[in-house]
């Protein structure tokens, strides 16, 4: 337990005073609805799915299903437009533009910095160690300033693919006096347990997840934030009134109802990840393939930029990560289907 953590000291004063917009569907979702200036004649097609009515602003059914899935209460869950909405709201709630700071551990997901720049928040960086891309806990704690409000950790990490040691994360959660955000976009491809259920134990812990990866639902843009009820209340207060549309909610619910299929496919990707790693390591142009617990591999090549360009000319698109710290000459490769991976390996063999 982090006994020095005080949520109210972190929340921006204007957010504390904020009176949220009160939407019509918070009061009534059924009956003769003449309260929200909706089009009473409906959508311009037969299968209208009640799309002329505003969606549930609190996503009650969806949050209940997520809660059952992850072993928390609906009150500990916020659903947003991708994890990016969760990140954006956390900046808006806790960080005063031009005054406060956050900490990141590069190489890591780029949206933490992008969102910081949008909100005029300074970013302090503590690089991961060079050997295993692990957290340098003491250096992170030494980098904390009086205005440091949030610490972003991505585990499994993007672009490196590895998870962080549980003991290191726990120490940071227990000793950092701000908000510790663990981004678990790739957690279902990992053997490490999710931190989502731990938000009831740690008042400063926030966990981000998404349906874009293991669920294969990137197109619906559904992100999940887990946190103590007080933090979720602030997020519900600040969000747009109807941030999740009916079609997104419907497909998200269908995905959660098919969890066994999601799990089966995640296991298939993990198996394919190992096979792809083995084949990459046999290539002369590959110097190292890093251990991954995500649905991608980071690999160090002899001339990554040139290989990336040549693959692009063959319409094989991977990600050049050589500009990231500690990722010199590295390419990030998403694990595809067996046929796609075979096509990639064949193309790489022709290059070296």
C-alpha positions in Angstrom: 0.0 0.0 0.0 1.2 3.5 -0.9 0.4 5.4 2.3 1.7 8.7 1.1 -0.7 8.8 -1.9 -3.3 11.6 -1.8 -5.6 11.6 -4.8 -7.2 15.0 -4.1 -3.8 16.7 -4.0 -3.2 15.5 -7.6 -6.5 16.5 -9.2 -6.6 19.9 -10.9 -8.7 22.4 -8.9 -10.9 23.2 -11.9 -11.7 19.5 -12.4 -12.8 19.2 -8.8 -15.2 22.1 -9.3 -16.4 20.9 -12.7 -20.1 20.3 -13.1 -20.4 17.7 -15.9 -22.9 17.9 -18.7 -26.1 16.1 -17.8 -27.3 14.1 -20.7 -30.9 13.1 -21.3 -30.2 9.3 -21.5 -28.7 9.4 -17.9 -32.3 9.7 -16.7 -34.4 7.7 -19.1 -33.6 5.1 -21.8 -37.1 3.8 -22.4 -40.6 5.1 -22.8 -42.1 7.9 -24.9 -38.8 9.7 -25.4 -39.4 13.3 -26.4 -36.6 14.8 -24.3 -33.4 14.8 -26.4 -34.3 16.3 -29.8 -33.7 13.0 -31.5 -35.2 12.3 -34.9 -38.5 10.5 -34.1 -38.7 9.1 -37.7 -35.5 7.1 -37.2 -32.5 6.3 -39.3 -32.7 6.4 -43.1 -32.5 2.6 -43.5 -34.6 -0.4 -42.3 -32.2 -2.0 -39.9 -31.9 1.1 -37.8 -31.0 -0.6 -34.5 -32.5 2.3 -32.7 -29.6 4.5 -33.9 -31.8 7.6 -33.8 -31.6 7.3 -30.0 -28.5 8.3 -28.1 -26.5 5.5 -26.5 -26.2 4.7 -22.8 -23.7 7.4 -21.5 -22.4 5.0 -18.8 -22.2 1.9 -20.9 -23.8 -0.1 -18.1 -24.1 -3.5 -19.9 -20.6 -3.3 -21.4 -18.9 -2.4 -18.2 -20.7 -5.2 -16.3 -19.4 -7.7 -18.8 -15.8 -6.3 -18.6 -16.0 -6.4 -14.8 -17.0 -10.1 -14.8 -14.2 -10.9 -17.3 -11.4 -9.1 -15.3 -12.7 -9.8 -11.7 -13.4 -6.2 -10.7 -16.5 -4.1 -10.2 -18.2 -2.0 -12.9 -17.4 1.1 -10.8 -13.7 0.4 -11.4 -14.1 0.6 -15.2 -14.1 3.3 -17.8 -14.7 2.6 -21.5 -13.2 5.1 -24.0 -12.4 5.6 -27.7 -9.4 3.4 -27.6 -6.8 3.6 -24.8 -5.9 7.0 -26.2 -9.0 8.6 -24.7 -8.1 7.2 -21.3 -4.6 8.7 -21.6 -6.0 12.0 -22.7 -8.5 12.2 -19.8 -5.8 11.3 -17.2 -3.7 14.3 -18.5 -6.8 16.6 -18.3 -7.7 15.5 -14.8 -4.3 15.5 -13.1 -1.9 17.7 -15.1 -1.9 21.5 -15.1 -0.8 22.8 -18.5 2.6 24.5 -18.4 3.2 23.4 -14.8 3.1 19.7 -14.2 5.3 16.8 -15.5 5.1 13.1 -16.3 7.6 10.3 -16.5 8.1 7.8 -19.3 10.5 4.9 -19.9 11.7 4.9 -23.5 11.6 3.1 -25.8 7.8 3.0 -25.3 4.4 3.9 -26.8 4.5 7.3 -28.5 1.1 8.6 -27.5 2.2 9.3 -24.0 4.5 12.1 -25.4 2.0 13.2 -28.0 -0.7 13.7 -25.5 1.7 15.5 -23.1 2.6 17.9 -25.9 -1.0 18.5 -26.7 -1.6 19.4 -23.0 1.6 21.4 -22.6 3.0 18.9 -20.1 6.8 18.4 -19.6 8.0 14.8 -20.1 11.0 13.4 -18.1 12.5 10.2 -19.5 14.4 7.4 -17.9 15.6 4.9 -20.5 15.1 1.2 -19.9 18.3 -0.9 -19.3 20.1 -2.0 -22.5 20.3 -5.7 -21.7 16.7 -6.8 -21.2 14.7 -3.6 -21.6 13.8 -3.6 -17.9 12.9 -0.8 -15.6 15.6 1.1 -13.8 13.5 1.6 -10.7 16.0 3.7 -8.6 16.7 6.0 -11.5 13.0 6.5 -12.1 12.3 7.4 -8.4 15.3 9.7 -8.5 13.9 11.5 -11.5 10.6 12.3 -9.7 10.1 16.1 -9.1 7.5 17.8 -6.9 5.4 18.4 -10.0 5.6 14.9 -11.4 2.0 13.7 -11.5 2.0 10.5 -13.6 4.3 7.6 -14.5 3.6 5.6 -17.7 4.7 2.0 -17.9 3.9 -0.2 -20.9 3.9 -3.9 -20.1 4.2 -5.8 -22.4 6.2 -2.9 -23.8 5.8 -1.5 -27.3 8.1 -1.7 -29.3 10.3 -4.1 -27.3 7.7 -6.8 -26.6 8.9 -7.7 -23.1 7.1 -7.5 -19.8 8.5 -5.7 -16.7 9.4 -7.5 -13.5 6.4 -7.7 -11.2 8.6 -6.7 -8.2 9.8 -3.5 -10.0 6.3 -2.4 -10.9 5.1 -3.1 -7.4 7.9 -1.0 -5.9 7.0 1.9 -8.2 3.3 1.7 -7.3 4.1 1.6 -3.6 6.7 4.4 -3.6 5.7 6.9 -6.3 3.3 9.5 -4.9 1.6 10.1 -8.2 -0.5 8.0 -10.6 1.2 4.9 -12.0 -0.4 3.9 -15.3 0.3 0.4 -16.6 -0.6 0.1 -20.3 -1.5 -3.6 -20.9 -2.6 -3.4 -24.6 -0.8 -6.7 -25.3 -1.4 -8.5 -22.0 -3.5 -11.4 -23.5 -0.4 -12.5 -25.5 1.7 -12.7 -22.3 2.2 -15.3 -19.5 2.2 -12.5 -16.9 -1.0 -11.8 -15.0 -2.9 -8.5 -15.6 -2.7 -5.8 -12.9 -6.3 -4.9 -13.5 -7.7 -6.6 -10.4 -5.0 -4.8 -8.3 -6.6 -1.4 -8.7 -8.8 -2.1 -5.7 -5.6 -2.5 -3.6 -3.6 0.4 -4.9 -5.4 3.8 -5.0 -2.7 5.3 -7.3 -2.8 2.4 -9.9 -4.4 2.8 -13.3 -4.4 0.0 -15.9 -5.1 0.5 -19.6 -6.4 -2.3 -21.9 -7.9 -2.4 -25.3 -10.0 -4.7 -27.6 -7.8 -3.7 -30.5 -5.2 -6.5 -30.1 -6.2 -9.9 -28.7 -9.9 -9.3 -29.6 -9.1 -8.3 -33.2 -11.4 -5.3 -32.9 -9.1 -2.4 -33.7 -11.8 -1.0 -36.0 -14.3 -0.3 -33.2 -11.9 1.7 -31.1 -12.8 0.5 -27.6 -10.3 1.0 -24.8 -10.7 0.2 -21.1 -9.4 1.9 -18.1 -9.3 0.2 -14.6 -8.8 2.3 -11.5 -10.2 3.1 -8.0 -13.8 4.3 -8.1 -12.7 7.9 -7.3 -10.5 8.1 -10.4 -13.2 6.5 -12.6 -15.7 9.0 -11.2 -13.5 11.9 -12.4 -13.1 10.3 -15.8 -16.9 9.9 -16.2 -17.2 13.5 -15.1 -14.7 14.9 -17.7 -15.5 12.6 -20.7 -17.8 13.6 -23.6 -21.5 12.7 -22.8 -21.8 10.0 -25.4 -18.2 8.9 -26.0 -19.0 5.3 -26.9 -21.5 4.8 -29.8 -24.1 2.0 -29.9 -22.3 0.1 -32.8 -19.0 0.0 -30.9 -20.7 -1.1 -27.7 -22.6 -3.9 -29.5 -19.5 -5.3 -31.1 -17.5 -5.0 -27.9 -20.2 -7.0 -26.1 -20.2 -9.7 -28.8 -16.4 -9.9 -28.5 -16.5 -10.4 -24.7 -19.2 -13.0 -25.1 -16.7 -14.9 -27.4 -13.8 -14.9 -24.9 -12.9 -18.5 -25.5 -12.4 -17.8 -29.2 -10.3 -14.8 -28.3 -8.2 -16.9 -26.0 -7.8 -19.7 -28.6 -6.6 -17.2 -31.2 -4.2 -15.5 -28.8 -2.7 -18.9 -28.1 -2.4 -19.5 -31.8 -0.6 -16.2 -32.3 1.8 -17.1 -29.4 2.7 -20.4 -31.1 3.2 -18.6 -34.4 5.3 -16.0 -32.7 7.8 -18.6 -31.5 8.0 -20.2 -35.0 8.5 -16.8 -36.6 11.3 -16.0 -34.0 13.0 -19.2 -34.8 13.0 -18.6 -38.6 14.2 -15.0 -38.2 17.1 -16.1 -36.0 18.3 -18.4 -38.9 18.7 -15.4 -41.3 22.2 -13.9 -41.8 20.8 -10.4 -41.9 19.3 -10.7 -38.5 21.6 -10.0 -35.5 19.1 -10.6 -32.7 15.4 -11.2 -32.1 14.3 -10.0 -28.7 12.1 -12.0 -26.4 8.4 -11.0 -26.8 5.2 -11.4 -24.9 3.2 -9.4 -27.4 1.8 -10.1 -30.9 5.0 -8.7 -32.5 8.7 -9.2 -32.5 11.5 -6.6 -32.3 14.5 -7.7 -34.3 17.9 -6.1 -34.9 19.1 -6.3 -38.5 22.4 -5.5 -40.3 20.9 -2.6 -42.2 17.4 -2.1 -41.0 16.5 1.0 -42.9 17.5 -0.5 -46.2 15.7 -3.7 -45.5 12.6 -1.8 -44.5 12.6 0.1 -47.8 13.1 -3.0 -49.9 10.3 -4.8 -48.2 8.0 -1.8 -48.7 8.7 -2.0 -52.4 7.4 -5.6 -52.3 4.3 -4.3 -50.5 5.4 -6.0 -47.3 4.9 -3.4 -44.5 6.6 -3.7 -41.2 7.7 -0.9 -38.8 11.1 0.8 -38.7 12.0 1.5 -35.1 15.7 2.5 -35.5 15.0 6.1 -34.4 13.8 4.9 -31.0 16.3 4.9 -28.1 18.1 1.5 -27.7 16.6 0.3 -30.9 19.4 1.0 -33.4 18.8 -1.0 -36.6 15.6 -2.5 -35.3 12.4 -3.5 -37.1 9.1 -4.3 -35.4 7.3 -7.2 -37.0 3.7 -8.0 -36.3 3.0 -11.8 -36.1 0.8 -12.5 -39.1 -0.9 -15.7 -40.3 1.4 -18.7 -41.2 1.1 -17.7 -44.9 1.9 -14.1 -44.2 4.9 -15.0 -42.0 6.2 -17.4 -44.7 5.9 -14.7 -47.3 7.9 -12.3 -45.1 10.6 -14.9 -44.4 10.9 -15.7 -48.1 11.3 -12.0 -48.9 14.0 -11.5 -46.2 15.9 -14.5 -47.5 16.0 -12.9 -51.0 17.6 -9.8 -49.4 20.4 -11.5 -47.7 
